[in-house]
C-alpha cells in the first residue's frame, strides 16, 4: 500500500525542465528513509534528480520538500526490510505510472547519475522498443542464488520489462513477491526479474568492455590492480577489468556518494 502526495519543488535555474521529443521519458525513484531526507534525498532532488521527468522518493514518511511515496513495508524502518520497500516501490511504479514513462530508474539516496550519459544509453532504444521489448540495464553480478544488478549504482527497466514484472507479480509467479522477507533487495529484485523472464544483461561500453555502472565508486575499481577471489566484488563480478581499464569515461552511475560530493559532481 502507498500514499503518494505530490509537493511542488522549486527548480534550480539551470534545471532541465523538459526534454525534446527525441528524448525518452524517464521516471526516477529513490530508495530512502526519513533520517536521510534532509541531507541525502534533498541533495539528489537539487542535483541530478532534477533532470528526471518524474522523481519519486520511496520512504515511510512525508517530507515537505520532496515528492514522497509513503510505503507500507510491514514494520519499522530497518535495513532488513529494504526488499519489502523496493518491492512496493516497483509495484507502485507499475500500478500508477506504467503508461506514462518509457524508462524506470531505481537509485539509492547516495547514488549519483550522470544524466546526459544515461539519456545517451536510453536513446539507443526508441519508444516503440521500450513499450514492446523488455530491456534492462545495470551492473551485473552472478551470485549463487542468481544473476542481478547492483542496487546502489542503479537498476533500469523499460516499460515493457516493468510491465512484464508487474503482471507476473500480480500472481506472484516468483514465489517471493508477496512475502515479507529479509534479504538483499537488489538480489531479490534480480531473482524476480529472472523468474519473470527479464534478462539480466551485462552493461558495458561497447568498444572497450569498460563498465558504466560503478557500485563501489570508480576509485575502488581503478585502484585495484589484481583480482582477489576472496573479495566478494571480484568473486561474483562479471566482465571485470583491472586498473585504468575498469571504467568508462562515459560512466552512467556510481554509489556511496555523500551529499557534498553530489553537489560537487553536479557542478563539475
KEKE-3310 file (N, C-alpha, C; in steps of 0.2 Angstrom, whole numbers, plus 5000, padded with zeros to 4 digits):
npx = (5004:5001:5004:5004:5009:5010:5022:5025:5041:5054:5063:5080:5088:5096:5090:5084:5070:5062:5062:5067:5057:5064:5070:5069:5056:5058:5056:5062:5066:5069:5077:5075:5075:5067:5077:5086:5081:5083:5096:5103:5092:5087:5098:5099:5088:5090:5101:5106:5094:5084:5084:5076:5061:5051:5052:5053:5052:5054:5049:5045:5039:5032:5040:5041:5048:5050:5044:5036:5033:5024:5027:5020:5029:5029:5033:5044:5056:5070:5086:5085:5072:5073:5070:5056:5053:5058:5051:5038:5040:5043:5031:5022:5026:5023:5009:5004:5011:5015:5011:5015:5028:5044:5055:5061:5070:5079:5087:5099:5099:5112:5117:5124:5120:5125:5117:5116:5124:5116:5104:5110:5112:5099:5093:5097:5087:5071:5055:5045:5052:5054:5041:5038:5048:5056:5069:5083:5095:5111:5123:5130:5130:5134:5128:5127:5113:5108:5108:5110:5107:5117:5111:5115:5121:5111:5096:5089:5074:5064:5048:5042:5048:5046:5032:5030:5036:5027:5015:5017:5020:5008:5002:5011:5021:5034:5035:5041:5037:5025:5028:5033:5050:5067:5082:5094:5090:5093:5097:5086:5077:5083:5081:5067:5065:5072:5064:5053:5056:5064:5079:5095:5107:5124:5130:5141:5153:5153:5164:5175:5173:5173:5166:5151:5142:5145:5146:5154:5161:5172:5185:5188:5188:5197:5209:5212:5222:5224:5215:5205:5200:5195:5188:5172:5166:5174:5173:5159:5158:5155:5163:5175:5188:5204:5212:5216:5208:5196:5184:5172:5175:5163:5154:5139:5132:5136:5140:5139:5141:5143:5132:5139:5148:5139:5134:5146:5150:5139:5142:5153)
npy = (4994:5012:5030:5043:5059:5073:5086:5103:5107:5119:5123:5123:5136:5132:5120:5106:5107:5101:5088:5086:5080:5069:5063:5050:5047:5048:5040:5042:5034:5035:5025:5028:5034:5041:5048:5051:5061:5075:5078:5069:5065:5077:5083:5075:5078:5091:5090:5079:5073:5082:5082:5071:5066:5063:5062:5052:5049:5035:5030:5030:5041:5057:5071:5088:5095:5086:5075:5063:5045:5036:5021:5005:4995:4984:4985:4993:5005:4997:4990:4977:4976:4982:4975:4973:4987:4990:4981:4986:4998:4996:4990:5001:5010:5002:5000:5013:5022:5016:5018:5030:5033:5029:5023:5017:5021:5015:5021:5023:5033:5038:5038:5044:5050:5052:5062:5066:5055:5044:5047:5046:5032:5027:5032:5025:5016:5016:5023:5014:5002:5002:5000:4988:4978:4969:4977:4979:4987:4989:4986:4970:4956:4939:4929:4915:4913:4918:4929:4947:4965:4977:4986:4999:5006:5008:5002:4999:4998:4996:5001:4990:4979:4982:4981:4967:4962:4967:4962:4948:4949:4951:4939:4933:4924:4922:4917:4924:4937:4941:4940:4946:4947:4945:4950:4954:4968:4970:4958:4950:4957:4954:4940:4940:4947:4938:4926:4931:4932:4942:4947:4948:4958:4961:4976:4987:4998:4998:4997:4995:4987:4992:4996:5004:5007:5009:5002:5002:5014:5023:5025:5014:5003:5007:5008:4995:4982:4969:4954:4948:4933:4931:4943:4948:4956:4954:4940:4938:4947:4952:4951:4959:4971:4977:4990:5005:5001:4998:5006:5016:5032:5037:5035:5030:5029:5030:5024:5026:5040:5055:5069:5082:5078:5075:5087:5093:5084:5087:5101:5100)
npz = (5000:4998:4999:4990:4989:4980:4980:4977:4970:4970:4956:4951:4943:4932:4929:4920:4912:4903:4891:4874:4860:4855:4866:4878:4890:4907:4923:4938:4953:4971:4983:5000:5017:5032:5040:5031:5023:5024:5021:5012:5002:4999:4993:4981:4975:4972:4963:4952:4951:4947:4933:4929:4922:4931:4948:4961:4979:4988:5003:5021:5027:5025:5017:5016:5006:4996:4983:4989:4991:5002:5009:5014:5023:5031:5044:5055:5049:5043:5039:5035:5029:5017:5005:5005:5004:4992:4983:4985:4980:4966:4962:4965:4954:4943:4945:4944:4935:4924:4910:4907:4906:4898:4903:4919:4933:4946:4961:4974:4989:4990:4977:4962:4947:4930:4921:4906:4901:4904:4897:4884:4883:4885:4874:4863:4861:4854:4857:4854:4855:4869:4874:4869:4869:4882:4892:4901:4912:4921:4934:4932:4943:4947:4957:4969:4971:4960:4945:4945:4946:4954:4967:4971:4961:4952:4945:4930:4921:4906:4899:4895:4901:4915:4914:4912:4923:4933:4929:4931:4945:4950:4951:4958:4953:4956:4968:4979:4979:4986:4999:5015:5018:5023:5016:5003:4994:4980:4975:4977:4969:4957:4956:4955:4943:4934:4935:4930:4917:4912:4905:4913:4909:4904:4905:4897:4891:4874:4864:4872:4883:4895:4911:4915:4925:4942:4956:4968:4967:4956:4961:4969:4960:4950:4957:4960:4956:4954:4953:4966:4973:4985:4988:4989:4978:4967:4967:4963:4952:4935:4920:4924:4923:4926:4935:4925:4915:4920:4920:4911:4903:4900:4911:4919:4932:4949:4966:4984:4987:4995:5002:5000:4990:4980:4976:4972:4961:4952:4949:4942)
capx = (5000:5006:5001:5008:5007:5015:5024:5029:5048:5057:5068:5086:5088:5099:5087:5081:5063:5058:5066:5064:5053:5068:5072:5064:5053:5061:5054:5067:5064:5075:5076:5077:5071:5066:5083:5091:5078:5085:5103:5104:5087:5086:5104:5098:5082:5093:5106:5105:5087:5080:5083:5071:5054:5047:5057:5049:5056:5051:5050:5039:5036:5032:5044:5038:5052:5051:5038:5037:5028:5024:5025:5019:5035:5027:5036:5048:5062:5076:5089:5082:5066:5074:5067:5049:5052:5060:5046:5032:5041:5042:5024:5019:5028:5019:5002:5002:5014:5017:5009:5017:5036:5047:5060:5061:5077:5079:5093:5099:5100:5119:5119:5125:5119:5127:5110:5117:5126:5110:5100:5113:5111:5092:5091:5098:5081:5066:5049:5042:5056:5053:5035:5036:5053:5059:5076:5086:5102:5114:5130:5128:5133:5132:5129:5125:5106:5106:5110:5106:5110:5119:5106:5117:5123:5105:5093:5085:5070:5060:5041:5040:5051:5042:5025:5031:5037:5021:5010:5019:5020:5001:5000:5017:5024:5041:5035:5044:5034:5020:5030:5038:5055:5073:5087:5097:5084:5095:5097:5079:5074:5086:5078:5061:5066:5074:5059:5048:5058:5068:5086:5100:5112:5130:5130:5147:5155:5153:5170:5181:5171:5173:5160:5147:5139:5151:5143:5159:5164:5177:5192:5189:5190:5203:5215:5213:5226:5224:5209:5206:5194:5192:5184:5165:5165:5178:5170:5153:5158:5155:5167:5179:5194:5208:5216:5213:5203:5190:5178:5172:5174:5156:5151:5132:5130:5141:5137:5142:5142:5139:5129:5144:5151:5134:5134:5152:5149:5134:5145:5159)
capy = (5000:5018:5036:5047:5066:5077:5093:5107:5108:5124:5120:5127:5140:5128:5113:5104:5107:5096:5085:5087:5074:5063:5060:5045:5050:5044:5041:5040:5033:5034:5022:5032:5034:5048:5051:5053:5065:5082:5079:5065:5065:5084:5084:5072:5082:5098:5089:5075:5071:5087:5081:5066:5068:5062:5060:5050:5046:5029:5031:5028:5047:5063:5077:5094:5097:5080:5071:5056:5040:5033:5014:5001:4990:4978:4986:4999:5006:4993:4988:4970:4977:4985:4971:4975:4993:4990:4978:4990:5004:4994:4989:5007:5012:4998:5001:5020:5026:5012:5020:5037:5034:5024:5020:5017:5021:5015:5023:5024:5041:5040:5037:5049:5048:5057:5061:5065:5049:5040:5048:5043:5025:5025:5035:5020:5012:5021:5022:5008:4996:5002:4998:4981:4973:4971:4978:4982:4989:4990:4982:4963:4951:4932:4925:4908:4912:4920:4935:4953:4971:4980:4991:5005:5010:5009:4997:5002:4994:5000:5000:4983:4975:4983:4978:4960:4961:4969:4957:4942:4950:4951:4932:4930:4919:4921:4913:4928:4944:4943:4938:4950:4943:4948:4948:4959:4970:4970:4951:4948:4960:4950:4934:4941:4948:4932:4922:4934:4931:4948:4946:4952:4959:4964:4983:4989:5002:4993:4997:4994:4982:4995:4997:5011:5007:5008:5001:5004:5020:5022:5024:5007:4998:5010:5007:4988:4980:4961:4951:4944:4929:4932:4949:4947:4960:4950:4933:4937:4952:4949:4956:4963:4973:4980:4997:5010:4998:4996:5010:5020:5039:5039:5031:5032:5030:5027:5023:5029:5047:5059:5075:5087:5076:5075:5094:5094:5081:5091:5107:5098)
capz = (5000:4997:4999:4986:4990:4977:4983:4972:4972:4966:4952:4950:4936:4926:4928:4913:4914:4899:4886:4867:4858:4854:4872:4881:4896:4912:4930:4943:4960:4975:4989:5005:5023:5035:5043:5026:5019:5024:5018:5006:4997:4996:4988:4975:4972:4969:4958:4945:4950:4944:4926:4928:4920:4937:4953:4967:4984:4991:5010:5025:5030:5020:5018:5013:5000:4991:4981:4993:4991:5008:5008:5020:5022:5035:5050:5056:5045:5045:5033:5033:5025:5010:4999:5006:5002:4985:4980:4985:4975:4959:4962:4964:4948:4938:4945:4944:4931:4918:4903:4907:4905:4894:4907:4926:4935:4953:4963:4981:4991:4989:4970:4958:4940:4925:4917:4899:4899:4905:4891:4878:4883:4884:4867:4858:4860:4853:4862:4852:4858:4876:4875:4867:4870:4888:4892:4907:4912:4927:4935:4933:4947:4946:4964:4970:4970:4953:4942:4947:4946:4960:4968:4973:4955:4948:4941:4925:4917:4901:4901:4893:4907:4921:4913:4912:4930:4936:4928:4935:4952:4952:4953:4962:4949:4958:4975:4984:4978:4990:5006:5019:5020:5023:5010:4999:4989:4973:4973:4976:4963:4951:4956:4952:4936:4930:4935:4926:4910:4910:4905:4917:4904:4905:4903:4897:4885:4868:4861:4876:4888:4902:4915:4915:4932:4947:4963:4974:4965:4952:4964:4971:4954:4947:4961:4961:4950:4954:4955:4973:4973:4992:4989:4986:4972:4962:4966:4959:4947:4928:4915:4927:4921:4932:4934:4921:4910:4923:4920:4905:4904:4899:4916:4920:4939:4954:4973:4990:4986:5001:4999:4997:4983:4975:4973:4968:4954:4948:4947:4938)
cpx = (5004:5001:5005:5005:5012:5016:5027:5036:5051:5062:5074:5085:5091:5096:5085:5074:5059:5064:5063:5061:5057:5070:5067:5062:5055:5058:5060:5064:5070:5073:5079:5073:5071:5072:5087:5087:5081:5092:5103:5099:5086:5092:5102:5092:5085:5099:5104:5097:5082:5079:5078:5065:5049:5052:5053:5054:5052:5053:5044:5036:5036:5037:5042:5042:5053:5044:5039:5031:5029:5022:5024:5024:5034:5031:5040:5054:5068:5079:5087:5075:5067:5071:5059:5048:5053:5054:5040:5033:5040:5034:5020:5020:5023:5011:4999:5005:5017:5016:5012:5024:5039:5052:5059:5067:5076:5086:5093:5100:5107:5121:5120:5124:5121:5121:5111:5119:5120:5106:5103:5112:5104:5090:5092:5092:5075:5060:5045:5045:5054:5046:5034:5042:5056:5066:5078:5093:5105:5121:5128:5133:5130:5133:5126:5117:5104:5109:5106:5110:5112:5114:5109:5119:5117:5103:5088:5080:5066:5053:5039:5042:5047:5035:5025:5032:5031:5016:5011:5019:5012:4999:5006:5019:5031:5041:5039:5041:5030:5022:5035:5044:5062:5078:5089:5092:5086:5095:5090:5075:5077:5082:5071:5061:5068:5068:5053:5050:5062:5075:5090:5106:5118:5130:5137:5148:5156:5160:5176:5179:5171:5166:5157:5143:5144:5148:5148:5162:5170:5184:5193:5192:5196:5209:5216:5216:5226:5218:5210:5200:5191:5187:5177:5164:5169:5175:5164:5152:5158:5159:5172:5186:5198:5211:5212:5208:5196:5183:5178:5172:5167:5152:5144:5131:5136:5137:5142:5145:5139:5137:5134:5147:5145:5134:5141:5152:5145:5137:5151:5158)
cpy = (5006:5024:5041:5054:5070:5084:5097:5109:5114:5121:5125:5131:5136:5121:5112:5103:5102:5094:5086:5080:5068:5060:5055:5049:5045:5045:5038:5039:5032:5030:5025:5031:5040:5051:5054:5059:5072:5083:5075:5065:5072:5085:5081:5076:5089:5097:5085:5073:5076:5086:5076:5069:5068:5059:5058:5047:5041:5029:5029:5035:5052:5067:5082:5096:5092:5078:5064:5052:5036:5026:5010:4995:4984:4979:4992:4999:5001:4990:4981:4971:4981:4982:4973:4982:4994:4987:4982:4996:5002:4993:4996:5010:5009:5000:5009:5024:5022:5014:5027:5038:5028:5020:5022:5016:5020:5017:5023:5032:5043:5038:5043:5047:5054:5057:5061:5059:5043:5041:5045:5036:5023:5027:5030:5016:5017:5019:5016:5002:4996:4999:4991:4976:4974:4972:4981:4983:4990:4986:4975:4960:4944:4929:4918:4908:4915:4927:4941:4959:4974:4986:4998:5010:5010:5003:5000:4997:4998:4998:4993:4978:4976:4980:4971:4958:4962:4964:4950:4943:4950:4944:4929:4924:4917:4917:4918:4935:4945:4941:4944:4946:4947:4946:4954:4961:4969:4963:4949:4951:4956:4944:4935:4942:4942:4927:4924:4934:4937:4946:4951:4953:4963:4971:4986:4994:4997:4992:4994:4988:4985:4996:5004:5012:5005:5008:5003:5011:5019:5021:5017:5002:5001:5008:4999:4985:4973:4959:4947:4940:4929:4938:4948:4950:4957:4943:4933:4943:4948:4954:4961:4965:4977:4986:5002:5008:4996:5000:5015:5028:5041:5035:5034:5034:5027:5028:5026:5036:5051:5065:5080:5085:5076:5082:5095:5091:5085:5097:5106:5099)
cpz = (5000:4998:4996:4987:4986:4980:4978:4974:4968:4962:4951:4943:4931:4926:4921:4914:4909:4894:4879:4866:4857:4860:4875:4888:4902:4919:4934:4950:4965:4982:4995:5012:5027:5037:5038:5022:5018:5021:5011:5000:4994:4991:4981:4971:4969:4964:4952:4945:4947:4936:4924:4926:4926:4942:4959:4973:4988:4998:5015:5029:5025:5022:5013:5006:4995:4989:4984:4991:4997:5008:5014:5019:5027:5042:5050:5051:5048:5039:5030:5029:5019:5004:4999:5002:4994:4981:4979:4980:4968:4958:4961:4957:4942:4939:4944:4938:4924:4911:4902:4905:4901:4898:4914:4929:4943:4955:4971:4983:4992:4982:4967:4950:4935:4920:4909:4897:4899:4898:4884:4877:4881:4877:4862:4857:4860:4857:4860:4855:4865:4878:4874:4868:4877:4888:4899:4907:4920:4928:4937:4938:4946:4953:4964:4968:4964:4951:4945:4946:4953:4961:4968:4967:4950:4945:4936:4921:4912:4903:4900:4899:4913:4920:4914:4920:4934:4935:4931:4942:4955:4954:4957:4959:4952:4964:4980:4984:4984:4998:5009:5021:5020:5018:5007:4994:4982:4971:4972:4970:4957:4950:4953:4945:4932:4930:4931:4918:4908:4911:4909:4912:4906:4902:4903:4891:4879:4865:4865:4882:4895:4905:4915:4922:4937:4954:4969:4972:4961:4955:4966:4965:4951:4950:4962:4955:4949:4956:4962:4974:4980:4993:4985:4979:4966:4961:4962:4953:4940:4924:4918:4923:4926:4930:4930:4916:4913:4921:4914:4907:4903:4905:4917:4927:4943:4961:4978:4989:4991:4998:4997:4990:4978:4972:4969:4961:4950:4946:4942:4930)
residu = (UNK:UNK:UNK:UNK:UNK:UNK:UNK:UNK:UNK:UNK:UNK:UNK:UNK:UNK:UNK:UNK:UNK:UNK:UNK:UNK:UNK:UNK:UNK:UNK:UNK:UNK:UNK:UNK:UNK:UNK:UNK:UNK:UNK:UNK:UNK:UNK:UNK:UNK:UNK:UNK:UNK:UNK:UNK:UNK:UNK:UNK:UNK:UNK:UNK:UNK:UNK:UNK:UNK:UNK:UNK:UNK:UNK:UNK:UNK:UNK:UNK:UNK:UNK:UNK:UNK:UNK:UNK:UNK:UNK:UNK:UNK:UNK:UNK:UNK:UNK:UNK:UNK:UNK:UNK:UNK:UNK:UNK:UNK:UNK:UNK:UNK:UNK:UNK:UNK:UNK:UNK:UNK:UNK:UNK:UNK:UNK:UNK:UNK:UNK:UNK:UNK:UNK:UNK:UNK:UNK:UNK:UNK:UNK:UNK:UNK:UNK:UNK:UNK:UNK:UNK:UNK:UNK:UNK:UNK:UNK:UNK:UNK:UNK:UNK:UNK:UNK:UNK:UNK:UNK:UNK:UNK:UNK:UNK:UNK:UNK:UNK:UNK:UNK:UNK:UNK:UNK:UNK:UNK:UNK:UNK:UNK:UNK:UNK:UNK:UNK:UNK:UNK:UNK:UNK:UNK:UNK:UNK:UNK:UNK:UNK:UNK:UNK:UNK:UNK:UNK:UNK:UNK:UNK:UNK:UNK:UNK:UNK:UNK:UNK:UNK:UNK:UNK:UNK:UNK:UNK:UNK:UNK:UNK:UNK:UNK:UNK:UNK:UNK:UNK:UNK:UNK:UNK:UNK:UNK:UNK:UNK:UNK:UNK:UNK:UNK:UNK:UNK:UNK:UNK:UNK:UNK:UNK:UNK:UNK:UNK:UNK:UNK:UNK:UNK:UNK:UNK:UNK:UNK:UNK:UNK:UNK:UNK:UNK:UNK:UNK:UNK:UNK:UNK:UNK:UNK:UNK:UNK:UNK:UNK:UNK:UNK:UNK:UNK:UNK:UNK:UNK:UNK:UNK:UNK:UNK:UNK:UNK:UNK:UNK:UNK:UNK:UNK:UNK:UNK:UNK:UNK:UNK:UNK:UNK:UNK:UNK:UNK:UNK:UNK:UNK:UNK:UNK:UNK)
# end
